[in-house]
Structure formats: C-alpha cells, structure tokens
C-alpha cells in the first residue's frame, strides 16, 4: 500500500509544511514506520507515516480484511527547546506499530502506553488519543478503503492515566481545560486530580 503512504505524506506536507527531519523504524514482522518532524514557530510536531498503510483489524475478527477497516496516523505537538523531545521518535514508532504488533485498533479516547518516558526526563509514559480533524483533515481514499484519520496525541502522567481509566477520557480533558493545562509543555506537572 505504498500509494496510501504517498497520499498521507502529501496531506501532512500540505497541512504542516516540509518536514525538517525523518526517522525510520522497523520492528520484526512489521512494515517500516517513519516519523516526520515539522517546525511550527515555537512548536515542533511529530507525525507518523506508515501506520495507515494497512487497516487496523479488530483482534476478535476471524479474518483480517486487507482493504476495509479504520486507518490512522499519529500526531504529537510539543513546545520546542524545553526538553529533548526528538527522542520521542522511537516511542512514537512503537505506538504506530501497535496495530500490527498487538492487534489493537487505535481510536479517540484510547490510552497508549510505552512503559518508559516518552523522552528523557519526561513525566509522561503514555498518551491520550484525541479527536481528529483540527490540525490535519481526514484523508479520503478510493472506495472501499476507509479514510485516514490523523489522531492527535496528548501526553499523560501516570497519575493522569490512572485517573482517566477510572473516570474516562472526557473527564480528564475537562479537568485539563478547567485548570488551563498547557498540553504542549513537554515538562508540565500533572493536573490536580482532586477538587
């Protein structure tokens, strides 16, 4: 499905500009995942490329459909210069490979955990998958292929991730909003989880 990746890269370039850097990661038994780095003022954005080459398949399905099924790429935005965020490339590739490796379907509201800091000294080991459509519009593909959705990732501290498991993604997002949390701060503290 090389043509899907070409279309995805074209959509990313039209929305985010020309990538400053690209890293490629291949895991045993998976297709290559690229992570592109885009500069945007005081922000740096990282986008995966390759996750959408094949549709995600429900692990309970008897057979994997090679054409039908949700497709997605991941986008992470953080403030530049405050931390060594470029080391997030491998963890992002791990998350993007999770549908192939673990058979998960990544959807808004889901939590994804890499089990280690996303970058050196990061207070985050996991991310909340947010609703798409704000930064990069969905990419329609020829029928019968599902469109590619560009899913924003919001880093979570371990306490936030635990709180989200109990109260849900919407409640955590409301708490972030209520406290004016800067979700792009790569070194931010956890939001207060008690009133």
C-alpha positions in Angstrom: 0.0 0.0 0.0 2.8 2.4 -0.9 0.4 4.7 -2.6 -1.5 5.2 0.7 1.7 6.4 2.4 2.4 8.7 -0.5 -1.0 10.3 -0.2 -0.6 10.6 3.6 2.7 12.3 3.3 1.3 14.7 0.7 -1.6 15.5 3.2 0.9 16.1 6.0 3.0 18.4 3.9 0.0 20.4 2.8 -1.1 20.8 6.5 2.3 21.1 8.3 4.8 22.1 5.7 8.1 20.5 4.7 9.4 18.1 7.3 12.8 19.1 8.9 13.7 15.5 9.6 12.6 11.9 9.2 13.5 8.8 11.1 12.6 5.2 10.1 12.0 2.3 12.5 11.3 -1.3 11.6 10.1 -3.9 14.0 10.4 -7.6 13.4 7.4 -8.7 11.3 6.1 -5.2 10.6 6.2 -2.6 7.9 8.5 0.3 8.3 7.2 3.3 10.3 8.6 6.8 9.6 8.3 9.7 12.0 8.4 13.1 10.4 9.4 16.2 12.3 7.9 19.6 11.4 8.8 23.0 12.9 5.9 25.4 13.5 7.0 28.6 15.3 7.7 27.6 18.9 6.2 24.2 18.4 7.5 21.0 17.0 5.2 18.5 15.5 5.9 14.8 15.0 3.7 12.7 12.7 3.9 9.0 11.9 3.9 7.7 8.4 3.2 4.1 7.6 0.6 3.2 10.3 -2.2 3.7 7.8 -0.7 1.6 5.0 -2.9 -1.3 6.2 -6.3 -1.0 8.0 -6.5 -1.8 11.7 -8.3 -5.0 12.5 -10.3 -5.9 15.5 -8.4 -8.7 17.2 -11.6 -10.7 17.7 -12.2 -10.8 13.9 -11.8 -14.2 12.3 -10.1 -12.8 9.2 -8.3 -9.5 8.6 -9.7 -7.6 5.7 -6.8 -6.2 3.6 -8.8 -3.2 2.5 -11.6 -2.3 4.9 -11.1 -1.0 8.4 -10.0 2.1 10.2 -6.7 3.8 9.2 -4.8 6.4 11.2 -1.6 8.2 11.7 -0.5 9.8 15.0 0.5 13.5 15.5 2.2 14.9 18.6 2.7 18.6 19.2 5.1 20.0 21.9 6.9 23.2 22.7 10.4 23.3 21.2 13.6 23.7 23.2 12.4 22.8 26.7 13.3 19.1 26.5 15.0 16.6 24.3 11.7 15.7 22.6 13.4 14.4 19.4 14.0 11.2 21.4 10.2 10.6 21.1 10.8 9.2 17.6 11.2 5.6 18.7 8.3 5.6 21.2 6.0 7.1 18.5 7.0 4.4 16.1 6.3 1.8 18.7 2.8 3.3 19.2 2.2 3.5 15.4 3.2 -0.2 15.1 0.9 -1.4 17.9 -2.0 -2.2 15.5 0.4 -4.6 13.5 2.2 -6.0 16.6 -0.6 -6.2 19.2 -3.7 -6.1 17.0 -5.1 -3.0 18.7 -7.5 -0.6 17.0 -6.4 3.0 17.9 -9.4 5.3 18.4 -10.1 8.6 20.1 -10.3 8.2 23.8 -7.9 5.4 23.9 -4.7 5.3 26.1 -1.4 4.1 24.6 1.5 3.4 27.0 5.1 2.8 26.1 6.2 1.9 29.6 9.0 4.4 29.8 9.4 8.2 29.5 8.4 9.5 26.0 11.7 11.4 26.0 14.5 11.9 28.6 13.1 13.3 31.9 9.6 13.4 30.5 6.9 13.0 33.2 4.8 11.0 30.7 4.9 7.3 29.7 1.5 7.3 27.9 -0.7 9.4 25.7 -4.4 10.0 25.3 -5.6 9.7 21.7 -7.7 12.9 21.0 -10.4 13.6 18.4 -9.0 14.2 14.9 -9.8 17.0 12.4 -8.3 20.1 14.0 -4.8 20.2 12.7 -4.8 17.7 9.8 -8.0 16.9 8.0 -9.0 13.3 7.3 -7.7 11.9 4.0 -10.4 10.3 1.9 -9.2 7.2 -0.1 -10.8 5.5 -3.1 -13.6 3.1 -2.2 -13.7 0.6 -0.5 -10.8 2.0 1.6 -11.7 3.8 4.8 -10.3 7.4 5.2 -7.0 8.0 7.0 -7.6 9.9 10.3 -4.8 12.0 11.9 -5.1 11.4 15.6 -3.6 14.0 18.0 -1.7 12.6 21.0 -1.9 14.2 24.4 0.9 13.1 26.8 -0.4 11.9 30.2 1.4 11.4 33.5 1.0 8.0 35.2 -1.4 9.6 37.7 -3.5 11.2 34.9 -3.6 7.9 33.0 -4.8 6.0 36.2 -7.4 8.7 36.8 -8.6 8.5 33.2 -9.0 4.7 33.5 -11.5 5.3 36.3 -13.3 8.5 35.1 -12.9 8.4 31.3 -11.2 10.4 28.7 -13.8 13.2 28.6 -13.5 13.8 32.4 -9.7 14.1 32.1 -10.0 16.5 29.2 -12.5 18.6 31.1 -10.0 18.7 34.1 -7.2 19.8 31.8 -9.4 22.6 30.4 -10.7 23.7 33.8 -7.1 24.1 35.1 -5.8 25.7 31.8 -3.2 22.9 31.4 -0.7 23.5 28.6 -0.7 20.1 27.0 2.2 21.1 24.7 4.6 21.7 27.6 7.0 18.8 27.5 7.8 19.1 31.2 4.4 20.1 32.6 3.2 18.8 36.0 0.2 16.6 36.4 -3.1 18.4 36.5 -4.7 18.5 40.1 -6.9 15.3 40.3 -8.8 16.3 43.4 -11.1 19.3 43.8 
